[in-house]
Amino acid sequence: ESFGKIPKFQTLPLPSSNNPTQLVVMEPNPSNDNAAIHVLLQTIDRSRRSQVMMEILSNILSEPFYNQLRTQQQLGYIVSSGIRALEETRTLGFVVQSNTASVERITQSIVEYLDGVTQYLETQVTKLEFGNTIQALRDVKLEPDKTLVTETTRHWNEIAMATTSDSHVPQFDRALQEVEAASSLKLNDLIEFWKESLYAPSSKRMLITQVIPQQLMAKKTQKVADDVVVLTTKDISSFRQRQENNN
């Protein structure tokens, strides 16, 4: 009887607005003086085309993001970016952790980097580089499973997602579908996707999470605007519940 009550997971869409959603979370360890900022961009487009373009963007933007914020600006000792799959939706995340730079400066630098992505894609990414990125993606996805364990795990992941999500249907040929979607893409498609969908000024879905050391939290709390949600780690579950009720 208990097997029929498997919890279902739901991906909640972030608000679509020119102003990002912001969460301010207090670091639970009072002796930790590190600040961490995570800027997330979400697409709720569940098509293979959209999912593949998120992967391509992740591959193309990771090196210049690291170079600009870590190598040139030296804002933090951890600087990274990448893609995350939640059900059939995808998010791009940009992370910086530092014990020297302020959260305001780091946040501003990440947003400024994202503001410059359109120009970077239009002027710095060549058709040859884009083609090489597509080919590298194809090579990875078409590589045969090397062991039976790898193949079995891949299939069970599809089954598990369908078990815990009402909206997921197992796609055992997902890699082939993604390769087919990637094969028809051009550089202009990626630029348009970024400008008109993922980072459109009036409709982007962005979440800025700032994890702030306790000794700086009181000062930060006094500065945040009225529409900013200030959380501790104990508040996250109730915040999600409110978002679910709103959707």
Protein Blocks (a to p, Z undefined) as FASTA:
>chain_A
ZZmmcccdddddddddfbdcddddddfblklccdcdddddddfbfbfklmmmmmmmmmmm
mmmmmmmmmmmnomafbdcdddddehjbccdddddddfkbcfklmmmmmmmmmmmmmmmm
mmmmcfklmmmmmmmmmmmmmpccfbfklmmmmmmmmmmmmmmpckbccdfklmmmmmmm
mmmpcfklmmmmmmmmmmgfklpccdddddddfklmmmmmmmpcfklccddfklmmmmmm
mmmmmZZ
